[in-house]
Structures are given as C-alpha cells and as structure tokens.
Amino acid sequence: MKVTIINYGLSNLLSISRAVHNLGHEPLVTSSALDVASADIVILPGVGAFKDGMDGLSSLGLVGPIRDRAGEGCLILAICLGMQMLFEESDEFGVHEGLGLIPGRVERIPGFNVNGERQRVPHVSWNGLYPPRGHDDFSSPILRGVKPGDEAYFIHSFEAKPASGERPAAITYYGGRRLCAVADGGSVFGTQFHPEKSGAVGLNILSNFLSLRS
C-alpha cells in the first residue's frame, strides 16, 4: 500500500518515511495536489509555526485537496504541527485559519504551571498518554494496544484545544494541566507527539493507523 506523505517544506520527512517503510508500506513523499487528491491514505507531518504551515499548504494548492479527501473519508494522520492545523484556528503570532477538520483552536501553552511556578515552553519531553477523563481505556482504533501511561515524545509550544463537547482521544499532562495528545475525527487523526520518534509505542500507533486501510 502506498502512503502519501505531504511535503510542504516544514517537516522532517526522513524519519516518518523510514517508519512507514519499516512497517511494510511504500511512502510517497509529495508536494503535488494531484497526488493528494487521489490518495488513499495521507500523513501530514510538520514542525514550526502554524501560519508558515498553512501558508506552505496554500502555496502548493493543497488546502482544498486535503479538505476534500477528508470529507470523502480518506484516512489522514497529522503529526505535531500537522495535528494543530487540523483545527479551526490558531493564535500563534496572530489569529490564523486552519484546515477546520476538527472543531477547536490552538493556543499557547502557559508559561506557568498550576501552582503559579514558571515552566519551560516549549514542552520537550517524553510524556505518558492517558484516556480522557471518565474513561479507563482508549477507544480510538489508532491507540489499540497502548496502555495508559505509555510514553511518547513531545516537542511543542502550542496546544490544540478541542471545542466544547469534543473529547480528545488521549491526553497528556504538563505543569499539572491536561493537554490534547491525540485527536480522533473519525477518519482524520492527529498526534501532538511524534510517533515516528516514540519507539515501540509510536510504531504501534502508526501501524494501527496504517492497518485501518487494509
């Protein structure tokens, strides 16, 4: 199965391509709107600023095809900045429109923890993944086999905040606050952490996602 990985100039493509290949699939790294429009499965990686990410997608004519494929039920996994761009807007260096595939917005992680003490931003660490409040286990299919407390690698200064009534598929904790770690929009998924850099746990999540197309 060919896995379409979007290249818009703001992502570490080598590690995610290697992970996909090691899981037995053929990665297609592309900036082509035609490739995205005909894709069966899409990965949207990303690092950097929200506006730069959306500008990169827009300049390549990729915003429409991504939205169209999502509406048609195409499997999409968005990573780190990619996950943030799934949401409706971000306040990173001004207010900027996102892809709008998941209700909610992106806001800066506070520079103080819940006790009022300064905390480092960006958040860079291995952190545990936990079910959302009121659940004992994960329900998202991409988290099959993940145990509460299993760790993944995070590096981010902004957090995605699902709209009222929307529940993250997984959360993590930083400074005593809950952060959205995984978003599940049906066929559209997002991970705030980097699964391709998260060892066996991350590879399991990637494998789960890719198996949804089988």
VOZA-222487 format. One record per residue (C-alpha): residue number from 1; y, z negated, x negated. Coordinates in nm, 4 decimals, always signed. Layout:
// VOZA-222487
{i=NUM	v=Y	w=Z	u=X}
...
***
This chain:
// VOZA-222487
{i=1	v=+0.0000	w=+0.0000	u=+0.0000}
{i=2	v=+0.3431	w=+0.0959	u=-0.1335}
{i=3	v=+0.6026	w=-0.1831	u=-0.1245}
{i=4	v=+0.9665	w=-0.0680	u=-0.1160}
{i=5	v=+1.1903	w=-0.2909	u=-0.3306}
{i=6	v=+1.5610	w=-0.2291	u=-0.2794}
{i=7	v=+1.7742	w=-0.1826	u=-0.5914}
{i=8	v=+2.1446	w=-0.2238	u=-0.5207}
{i=9	v=+2.2450	w=-0.3466	u=-0.8656}
{i=10	v=+2.2242	w=-0.7238	u=-0.8121}
{i=11	v=+1.8674	w=-0.8298	u=-0.8696}
{i=12	v=+1.6008	w=-0.8995	u=-1.1276}
{i=13	v=+1.3671	w=-0.6198	u=-1.0294}
{i=14	v=+1.1147	w=-0.6517	u=-1.3109}
{i=15	v=+0.9720	w=-0.9912	u=-1.2110}
{i=16	v=+0.9334	w=-0.9069	u=-0.8435}
{i=17	v=+0.7844	w=-0.5646	u=-0.9266}
{i=18	v=+0.5322	w=-0.7260	u=-1.1600}
{i=19	v=+0.4385	w=-0.9842	u=-0.8986}
{i=20	v=+0.3809	w=-0.7140	u=-0.6342}
{i=21	v=+0.1752	w=-0.5094	u=-0.8817}
{i=22	v=-0.0315	w=-0.8116	u=-0.9857}
{i=23	v=-0.1124	w=-0.8722	u=-0.6196}
{i=24	v=-0.2671	w=-0.5262	u=-0.5994}
{i=25	v=+0.0150	w=-0.3244	u=-0.4443}
{i=26	v=+0.2290	w=-0.0357	u=-0.5658}
{i=27	v=+0.6002	w=-0.1237	u=-0.5952}
{i=28	v=+0.8593	w=+0.1467	u=-0.5270}
{i=29	v=+1.1961	w=+0.0401	u=-0.6670}
{i=30	v=+1.4612	w=+0.2490	u=-0.4963}
{i=31	v=+1.8270	w=+0.2833	u=-0.4048}
{i=32	v=+1.7537	w=+0.5624	u=-0.1578}
{i=33	v=+1.8460	w=+0.5194	u=+0.2076}
{i=34	v=+1.5748	w=+0.7746	u=+0.2939}
{i=35	v=+1.3091	w=+0.5624	u=+0.1220}
{i=36	v=+1.4222	w=+0.2533	u=+0.3115}
{i=37	v=+1.4389	w=+0.4419	u=+0.6421}
{i=38	v=+1.0743	w=+0.5457	u=+0.6036}
{i=39	v=+0.9458	w=+0.2198	u=+0.4508}
{i=40	v=+0.6544	w=+0.0267	u=+0.5960}
{i=41	v=+0.7353	w=-0.2912	u=+0.4078}
{i=42	v=+1.0604	w=-0.3870	u=+0.2328}
{i=43	v=+1.1623	w=-0.6500	u=-0.0201}
{i=44	v=+1.5346	w=-0.7240	u=-0.0572}
{i=45	v=+1.5858	w=-0.9326	u=-0.3731}
{i=46	v=+1.9209	w=-1.0468	u=-0.5048}
{i=47	v=+2.1299	w=-1.2653	u=-0.7291}
{i=48	v=+2.5061	w=-1.3064	u=-0.7374}
{i=49	v=+2.7853	w=-1.3146	u=-0.4812}
{i=50	v=+2.7460	w=-1.2329	u=-0.1122}
{i=51	v=+3.0349	w=-0.9828	u=-0.0957}
{i=52	v=+2.9104	w=-0.7969	u=-0.4026}
{i=53	v=+2.5649	w=-0.7778	u=-0.2474}
{i=54	v=+2.6879	w=-0.6401	u=+0.0839}
{i=55	v=+2.9238	w=-0.4004	u=-0.0950}
{i=56	v=+2.6314	w=-0.2757	u=-0.3027}
{i=57	v=+2.4203	w=-0.2123	u=+0.0070}
{i=58	v=+2.7132	w=-0.0453	u=+0.1859}
{i=59	v=+2.7995	w=+0.1837	u=-0.1066}
{i=60	v=+2.4427	w=+0.3159	u=-0.1069}
{i=61	v=+2.4300	w=+0.3628	u=+0.2695}
{i=62	v=+2.1565	w=+0.1013	u=+0.3042}
{i=63	v=+2.3008	w=-0.1351	u=+0.5660}
{i=64	v=+2.2176	w=+0.0906	u=+0.8612}
{i=65	v=+1.8617	w=+0.1737	u=+0.7490}
{i=66	v=+1.7825	w=-0.1938	u=+0.6836}
{i=67	v=+1.9103	w=-0.2939	u=+1.0272}
{i=68	v=+1.7274	w=-0.0038	u=+1.1904}
{i=69	v=+1.3956	w=-0.0813	u=+1.0227}
{i=70	v=+1.4280	w=-0.4491	u=+1.1136}
{i=71	v=+1.4878	w=-0.3504	u=+1.4752}
{i=72	v=+1.1770	w=-0.1340	u=+1.4642}
{i=73	v=+0.9617	w=-0.4233	u=+1.3445}
{i=74	v=+0.9341	w=-0.3283	u=+0.9775}
{i=75	v=+0.8242	w=-0.6198	u=+0.7604}
{i=76	v=+1.1142	w=-0.7366	u=+0.5443}
{i=77	v=+1.1198	w=-1.0158	u=+0.2866}
{i=78	v=+1.4603	w=-1.1104	u=+0.1480}
{i=79	v=+1.4903	w=-1.3355	u=-0.1572}
{i=80	v=+1.7724	w=-1.5709	u=-0.2665}
{i=81	v=+2.0991	w=-1.3760	u=-0.2123}
{i=82	v=+1.8897	w=-1.1320	u=-0.0107}
{i=83	v=+1.7995	w=-1.4102	u=+0.2331}
{i=84	v=+2.1633	w=-1.5109	u=+0.2677}
{i=85	v=+2.2579	w=-1.1523	u=+0.3526}
{i=86	v=+2.0152	w=-1.1612	u=+0.6474}
{i=87	v=+2.2596	w=-1.3935	u=+0.8246}
{i=88	v=+2.5716	w=-1.3011	u=+1.0192}
{i=89	v=+2.8409	w=-1.4028	u=+0.7714}
{i=90	v=+2.9238	w=-1.5977	u=+0.4563}
{i=91	v=+3.2318	w=-1.7912	u=+0.3486}
{i=92	v=+3.1734	w=-1.7201	u=-0.0217}
{i=93	v=+3.5160	w=-1.6161	u=-0.1589}
{i=94	v=+3.6438	w=-1.5355	u=+0.1910}
{i=95	v=+3.4553	w=-1.4575	u=+0.5106}
{i=96	v=+3.2245	w=-1.1577	u=+0.4816}
{i=97	v=+2.9897	w=-0.9926	u=+0.7301}
{i=98	v=+2.6161	w=-0.9963	u=+0.6607}
{i=99	v=+2.3298	w=-0.7913	u=+0.7980}
{i=100	v=+2.3163	w=-1.0059	u=+1.1127}
{i=101	v=+1.9370	w=-1.0043	u=+1.1381}
{i=102	v=+1.9135	w=-1.3832	u=+1.1733}
{i=103	v=+2.1722	w=-1.5907	u=+1.3672}
{i=104	v=+2.3750	w=-1.8232	u=+1.1477}
{i=105	v=+2.6068	w=-1.8254	u=+0.8496}
{i=106	v=+2.6191	w=-1.9074	u=+0.4790}
{i=107	v=+2.8263	w=-2.1952	u=+0.3410}
{i=108	v=+2.8813	w=-2.3546	u=+0.0005}
{i=109	v=+2.6558	w=-2.6456	u=-0.0948}
{i=110	v=+2.8733	w=-2.9608	u=-0.1017}
{i=111	v=+2.9695	w=-3.0910	u=-0.4442}
{i=112	v=+2.8850	w=-3.4467	u=-0.3347}
{i=113	v=+2.5569	w=-3.5958	u=-0.2205}
{i=114	v=+2.5174	w=-3.8006	u=+0.0979}
{i=115	v=+2.6260	w=-4.1132	u=-0.0941}
{i=116	v=+2.9517	w=-3.9523	u=-0.1986}
{i=117	v=+2.8439	w=-3.9066	u=-0.5607}
{i=118	v=+2.9099	w=-3.5819	u=-0.7432}
{i=119	v=+2.6172	w=-3.3426	u=-0.7630}
{i=120	v=+2.5636	w=-3.0279	u=-0.9585}
{i=121	v=+2.6367	w=-2.6980	u=-0.7887}
{i=122	v=+2.4650	w=-2.4578	u=-0.8317}
{i=123	v=+2.1439	w=-2.6232	u=-0.7262}
{i=124	v=+1.8989	w=-2.5280	u=-1.0018}
{i=125	v=+1.5585	w=-2.6958	u=-0.9891}
{i=126	v=+1.2015	w=-2.6986	u=-0.8677}
{i=127	v=+1.2079	w=-2.8500	u=-0.5202}
{i=128	v=+0.9476	w=-2.9340	u=-0.2592}
{i=129	v=+0.9029	w=-2.7283	u=+0.0564}
{i=130	v=+0.8693	w=-2.9203	u=+0.3836}
{i=131	v=+0.8161	w=-2.8352	u=+0.7504}
{i=132	v=+1.1285	w=-2.8620	u=+0.9697}
{i=133	v=+1.1911	w=-3.1879	u=+1.1488}
{i=134	v=+0.9400	w=-3.2586	u=+1.4246}
{i=135	v=+0.6574	w=-3.0627	u=+1.2633}
{i=136	v=+0.3744	w=-3.1852	u=+1.0436}
{i=137	v=+0.2837	w=-2.8463	u=+0.9016}
{i=138	v=+0.4214	w=-2.4979	u=+0.8518}
{i=139	v=+0.3926	w=-2.2432	u=+1.1307}
{i=140	v=+0.5273	w=-1.9307	u=+0.9579}
{i=141	v=+0.2497	w=-1.6886	u=+0.8523}
{i=142	v=+0.4014	w=-1.6425	u=+0.5061}
{i=143	v=+0.3547	w=-2.0179	u=+0.4431}
{i=144	v=-0.0173	w=-2.0177	u=+0.5154}
{i=145	v=-0.1908	w=-2.2372	u=+0.2576}
{i=146	v=+0.1332	w=-2.4043	u=+0.1436}
{i=147	v=+0.1183	w=-2.7823	u=+0.1576}
{i=148	v=+0.4223	w=-2.9996	u=+0.2368}
{i=149	v=+0.5755	w=-3.0967	u=-0.0957}
{i=150	v=+0.4566	w=-2.7887	u=-0.2860}
{i=151	v=+0.7407	w=-2.6866	u=-0.5147}
{i=152	v=+0.9339	w=-2.3619	u=-0.5585}
{i=153	v=+1.2120	w=-2.2560	u=-0.7950}
{i=154	v=+1.5674	w=-2.2606	u=-0.6545}
{i=155	v=+1.8930	w=-2.1424	u=-0.8061}
{i=156	v=+2.1869	w=-2.1093	u=-0.5641}
{i=157	v=+2.5381	w=-2.2369	u=-0.4893}
{i=158	v=+2.5449	w=-2.1427	u=-0.1197}
{i=159	v=+2.3079	w=-2.2299	u=+0.1625}
{i=160	v=+2.2054	w=-2.0407	u=+0.4741}
{i=161	v=+2.2651	w=-2.2437	u=+0.7903}
{i=162	v=+2.0747	w=-2.1107	u=+1.0932}
{i=163	v=+2.2700	w=-2.1105	u=+1.4189}
{i=164	v=+2.2345	w=-2.3953	u=+1.6654}
{i=165	v=+1.8923	w=-2.3775	u=+1.8252}
{i=166	v=+1.7456	w=-2.1789	u=+1.5365}
{i=167	v=+1.4961	w=-2.3691	u=+1.3223}
{i=168	v=+1.4179	w=-2.2947	u=+0.9557}
{i=169	v=+1.0549	w=-2.2170	u=+0.8798}
{i=170	v=+1.0772	w=-2.4555	u=+0.5840}
{i=171	v=+1.3369	w=-2.6883	u=+0.4386}
{i=172	v=+1.4045	w=-2.8491	u=+0.1044}
{i=173	v=+1.6243	w=-3.1442	u=+0.0111}
{i=174	v=+1.9180	w=-3.1582	u=-0.2280}
{i=175	v=+2.1544	w=-3.4514	u=-0.2552}
{i=176	v=+1.9893	w=-3.6072	u=+0.0482}
{i=177	v=+2.0695	w=-3.3076	u=+0.2714}
{i=178	v=+1.8270	w=-3.0646	u=+0.4307}
{i=179	v=+1.8671	w=-2.7038	u=+0.3160}
{i=180	v=+1.7052	w=-2.3978	u=+0.4704}
{i=181	v=+1.4347	w=-2.2856	u=+0.2275}
{i=182	v=+1.2542	w=-2.0248	u=+0.4415}
{i=183	v=+1.3805	w=-1.8274	u=+0.7402}
{i=184	v=+1.1430	w=-1.6520	u=+0.9807}
{i=185	v=+1.2871	w=-1.3935	u=+1.2161}
{i=186	v=+0.9566	w=-1.2534	u=+1.3404}
{i=187	v=+0.9048	w=-0.9543	u=+1.1111}
{i=188	v=+1.2029	w=-1.0472	u=+0.8932}
{i=189	v=+1.1585	w=-1.3332	u=+0.6475}
{i=190	v=+1.3801	w=-1.4943	u=+0.3866}
{i=191	v=+1.3163	w=-1.7323	u=+0.0982}
{i=192	v=+1.6091	w=-1.9113	u=-0.0648}
{i=193	v=+1.3894	w=-1.9756	u=-0.3680}
{i=194	v=+1.2371	w=-1.7097	u=-0.5939}
{i=195	v=+0.8677	w=-1.6731	u=-0.5024}
{i=196	v=+0.8130	w=-1.4394	u=-0.7983}
{i=197	v=+0.9211	w=-1.7252	u=-1.0300}
{i=198	v=+0.7463	w=-2.0078	u=-0.8421}
{i=199	v=+0.3986	w=-1.9935	u=-0.9928}
{i=200	v=+0.0893	w=-2.0045	u=-0.7751}
{i=201	v=+0.2818	w=-2.1296	u=-0.4691}
{i=202	v=+0.5220	w=-1.8365	u=-0.4836}
{i=203	v=+0.2483	w=-1.5811	u=-0.5392}
{i=204	v=+0.0616	w=-1.7215	u=-0.2398}
{i=205	v=+0.3727	w=-1.6759	u=-0.0251}
{i=206	v=+0.4185	w=-1.3179	u=-0.1489}
{i=207	v=+0.0507	w=-1.2456	u=-0.0867}
{i=208	v=+0.0768	w=-1.3858	u=+0.2657}
{i=209	v=+0.3759	w=-1.1645	u=+0.3376}
{i=210	v=+0.2129	w=-0.8502	u=+0.1995}
{i=211	v=-0.1080	w=-0.9180	u=+0.3934}
{i=212	v=+0.0829	w=-0.9025	u=+0.7225}
{i=213	v=+0.0894	w=-0.5230	u=+0.6883}
{i=214	v=-0.2854	w=-0.4937	u=+0.6207}
***
